[in-house]
Amino acid sequence: MTTLRNRKALWALLAALAVTLSFPTLALCDDEEDSDAPATTLEAVPQIGQEALPASQRDPIPYIDPAALPFAAQHPILFEVFPRPDPAPLDESVPSITLRTPEPIDPPPLDELRIVLDWYLSPQHAALLVAQARGDFARYGLDVTLNVPADPSLPPKLLAAARADLALGRQAQLHMLVDQQLPLVRVASLMPTPLSSLIVAADSDIDTLADLAGKRIGYALDDSLSPLLSSMLDQYHIGLDDLVLDYVNFSPAQALLEGRVDALIAPLRHVLPHHLDEEGLRVRGFSVEAYGIPRHDGLILMANRDTLASQRSEIKRLLNALEDATEWALNHPDDAWELITGHHPTLATAINQRAWPDTLRRLALRPAALDARRYATLQNYLYERGHIDTRHPLERLAVDLHAP
């Protein structure tokens, strides 16, 4: 039966071939009968590339399913003469699905920021410490390094020399350094209240600032002397030359405890009295704002004005992290204390624990927010008393990176 079908298919193909070959002959006969007709001019056919041919005429010619042809129903023999090719067997060595967990995608790299602290690590750095310990910096794509300076006068100098990205300082200090042409600018206020005060022993014979003449005064920061202490003494007609000044570096409490100084001037009113009381020495304080010095930011974050534009995005994200951390610490003071002391065990002292509530009360809820009037007022005060030579535009002193 198979041989008969093959023969029938062969005869069908031969018949189709004969009909095809007869077409030119018939056309030639027609030409001979109409010999008077003008000859037809044949034009050269340009070469056609494979891309110009229909898909069915390109190499290789695709397989056409006979069942899809219009005459398939009339010629079922085609299904046997031209059978559909069998699909290629699957290669079992190549899996069609992945049976293991895909490799994790590496997170984007963190942007680094180097911050120089104003002092050794203490509770007043709560916003930075909580943000670091909670992972707020990392959540905003930052890798923040906190560095303790070898000397409390170094942070602004390192920042001005581009040896750091940010530095902690004080508003009065900022005014003085900008007047000396250092490229510094305030970008955040971490403690927006004055922190400086003159501290004496409770049983001291110093009852008023007029009693300071000839006394030995301990200090750790230049801006504590001028403009702060010198401005406090103006109304008593006492100058710094009338005092014996003793640089105490990072040990102001020890200097007063040992009796090496009669008084201390330092921006540590939220910590130093607790420290001295814990050591058995009761103290009294003279706050700077009680002597006519305008209210100002006690702890600020400064950037290098020359590099601020290139670090704007990183610093704005840092400020967001500080705001998140501060709000959380104020809402969870005990948890915040456990968090920072867990990451920095050296802070877990009775002195710091006593100072913790006072510190939290002074933290800025909106670190980026700028009180322009406060900066203008203090600048005018310093200029009128000769502490600075020039009034500078606000944008040279401080900026609000979150302002529209």
N, C-alpha and C positions, 0 to 999 in steps of 0.2 A: 504493500500500500504506500509506503514511503517513497519507493522508486517511481510509482505512477504519479504521485503528487509532484515530485521533482521534475518529471518530464513535462507535466502540464505547466509548471512555472517557467521552464525553459522555453516552451513554445510561446508563452505569453510575452516573454521578454523579446524573443526574436520578432514577433509580430509588431511590437511597439517600435523596434529598431527599424524595421522596413518602412513603416509609416513615416518615421522621422526622416529617413534618407530620401524619401520621395518628394519632400517639399522643395528642395533646390531644383529638381528636374522640372517640376510643374512650373516654377517661376521662370526657368530658362525658356520653356516652350512659349510662355506668354510673351517673352521679350522678342522671340523670333517672329511671332505673328504680328507684333506691333513694331516692325523694324524702323518705321518712319519716325518714331518718337525720339526726341533728343536724348543723348547719352547722359546718364546721371553721374555727376562728379562726386567721388568719395573723398571725404576729408580724413586726414590722419587722426586717429583716436589717441589722445594723450595717455601716457602710462598711468595706471591707477594703482595706488598702493593698497595693501591689505586693509588699512584703516578706512578706505573709502568704499569697500565692498560690503554688501549686506552680511549679517552674521552667518547666514547659511552657506556663504561662498568662501568664507575665510578658512585658513588652515590652522588647526585641524578642523574638519567639518564636524559639527556637533551631531550627536545621535538624535534622530527624530523618531518618536514613538509612532509606529504604524497605526495604532488605534486612534491617533489624533488626526489622521488624514481624512478628507471628505469622502473618499471612496472606500474606506476601510470595510464598511459593511458589505459592499459588493465583492470584495476580494479577500475573504478570510484566509486564503492560502498564504498571504503575505506574512501572517503572524508566525508561520512555520519556516518560510524561506528566510526571513530576516528576524530571527528571535531577539527579544530584548536581552541585552547583556546582563549577566549576573553582577551584582554590586561587589566591589572589592572587599575582601575579608578584613575585619577590624584587627589592628595590631594590639593584641592583648598586653603587650609590654608597656604601652603608653596609657596611663589611666585617663579616663574621661572626666573624672571629678577629683577634687583635692580632699583628701581624708584627714589632713592635719590642720591645726590652727595656723593662720597666716602669720608671718613675722610681724612683730609690732612696728608701727611707724614711729621713727624717732621724733620727739617733740622739737619745735624750733629752738635754736640757741637763745639763751638769756642775754639781755643787754647788761653789761657790767657798769656799776657806779661805785666809786670809792668816796667814802665820807670820812672826814677827819673830825673827831669829837672835840669839844671845847675843853674837856676835863676827863679825868679817869671815869670809867664806867660807873654810873650812879642811877638812882631812880628818876632823875630829871630827863633821862634819855628814854623814858617809858614808851613813847610813841614809836621810836625806831626799834626798840627791843621787842615789843609786842608784834609789830609788823613782820619782823624777821622770824620770830619764833612761831607765829601762826601760819606762816607761808604766804602772807599777803604780797610781799615783794615778788615771789616766784609766780603768784597768780597773775600779776600784772607784767610778767615777762622780764623780771629784773633779777640780777644777781648782785646784791648790795654787800659791800665790805665795810665794816666799821673799824676805824683805826684810832687808837689812843695816842695822842701826841706825847713826845718826850718832854715837851715844855708847853705850858698853856698859852704861850704867846705865838706858837708856831702855826696853828691851823690856817689863819688868813694868809700867811706868807706862803705856805705850801699851795694854797688855792690860787693865789695870784701868779705863782710860778708854774701853774698847770700841772703840779705834782699830785693833785687831787681833783675830783669832779665837784665836790661840795664840801662845805665846812660849817661847823656850828660856831656861833658867835653871839654878839649882843648888839642891840641897835646903836647905843652910844659909840661902841667900837667901830661900827660900820661908818658912821658919819665922819669919824676922825680919819679912817683909812681911805675913804673916797676922797677926802680933802687932800690926802697925800698922793693922789693920782693912782691908787691901786684899783685894778679893774674888777671890783666886787659889787654884787647886787643882791639884795635880799629877795628870796623866792618863797619863803615860808616863815611863819611865826609859830614856834612850838610851844612857847609860854609867853602869852601876850600881856604879862604884867611885870612890873619891876621886881627884880630879885636881889638887888644890891642893898646892903645896909651896913652900918658901922656897929660892931658888936663889942661889948665890954663885959667884964665880970659883974655880976649883980652887986657885989660889995665894993666895986671900984669907986675911987674918988672922982671919977669922971661923971659929973651930973649933967653937964651941958657940953656942947661942942667947944665952947670957949675954954674948957679945961684941957683941951687936947694940946695946947701950946707946950712944946718941949717934950711931949710924950713920944714913945716909940710905937709906931703904927705898922702892923704887918699887912702885906698885900701880896697878891699873886698875879694880878692883871694890871697892865698899864692904864687901861681905861677906867679902872676903879679909882685911880688917883686923879687923873685928869681925863675927862671933865668932872666926874662925879664928886669925889671928896673935895676937890678944890672949890667947886661950886657951893657945896654945903658950908664951907668955911668962910665964904665971901662976906656974909653978913656979920661975921665976928672979926673981920679984918685980920684973919689969920691966913697965911699962905703955906704952901707945901714946904717952903724953906724953913718954916718955924717948927716943923716936925722932924722926928728921926724915923726915917723910912727903912723898913726891913723886908726884903724879898723873902717870902716863905714858900714859894713854889707850890707843890701839891699838899703841903702840911700846915694849913692855917690853924686847925684845931690844936695840933700838938704844940705849936708855938705859944698859943695863949695858955694852954694847960701847964706848960713848963715855966711860964712867967717871962719868956723871952721878949714878949711884946705886951703893951698895955691895952691895945685894941686891935681889931681886925676890920678891914674893909674888903668885902668879897660878895659876889652875886650868888650867895648860898643861904639866904634866909630861910628857905624851906627845909634845909638839911642841917646846917651848922649848929643851930641851937639844940636840936635833938642829939647831935653827936656830943656836944659838950655836956649836956645834962646827963646823958648816959654815962659819961666819965666822972660825974659828980660835981660839975661846975655849972652853977646857975648863971645865966647871962641876961643882959638887957640889950635892946637894939635901937638904933636910930635909922629909920628908913629914909631913903634919899628923897622920895616924893614929899615927905613932910617938910622939906627945906627948900621947896620951890622948884625942884627939878620936874619938868613935865613927865606925865606918865608915858611909858615907852615899853617896847617889847623886851622882855628879859632874856629870851633865848630864841635865836633866829637861825634859819638855814640860808647860807649864802652860796652863790654860784659865781663862776668867772664870767664877767660880762662879755669877754671876747669869744668865748666858746659856747655861750648860752644858746645861740640859734641852732647849732648843730646837735645840742642835747635836749632841746625843748620837749620832744616826745617822751624821752626817758624820765625827765624830771616831772612832767605832768603825771605820768603813771606812778611815780614815787609819791607824789602828793595825794593821789587817790588812795594808795595803800596806807599812808599815814592817817588819813581821815577815817578809813575803815577800822584801823587798829585802835585809834583813840576812842571812837564811839563804843567799840566792843569792850575796851578796858573800863570805861566809865560805867557801863551797864553790868559788868562782871568784875568788880575790883578784886575780889578774893581769887577768882580764877586767873586773872591777869598777873597777880602777884606770884601765884604758884607757877605760872607759865615761865615768867622771866627768871625766877630763881632756879627753876629746873634746868634752864638752858645756861644760866650763869650763876653757879653755886656761890661764887664769891660775894654776890649781892645779898645773900640770905643772912643778914646780920640784924641784930636787934635795933641798931640805929636806923638802917634803911627801912625796916618794917614800921618803925614809928613815923618816919618821914613819908611813907607811902600815901596816906590820906591827904596830906598837905600838897604833895606833888600832883595827885590826880586832879585836885580842885583847880590847878593852874594850867592844865593842858588845854590847848586850843582845839575847839571842835571843828574849825574850818582853817586848817593851817595855811592854805593858799590865800585866804582873804586878806586884803590890804587895807589898812586904815590910813589913807593918804593924809588926813588932817594930823594924825599923830606924828608922822614923819616930818611934815612941814613945820609943826610946832616945835619939835625938838631941834630941828635944824636952825630955826630962827633964834631959839634960846642960845644955842652954842655960838652962833655967829655974833650975836649982840654982846656976848661976854668974851669974845676974842679967842674962843677955843678952836674955831675953824676960820679960814681966810675967805672962803667963797661959798655962796649959796648955789647949790646944784639943782638941776631939774629933777623932778621926782623920779623919772624913768632911769636916772643914773643911780638912784639910791635903792629903789624897790620896784618890783613888778608883781602883778597878779596874773599868773599864767592861765588861770581859768576864766579870766575876764573875757567877754565877747569881743 
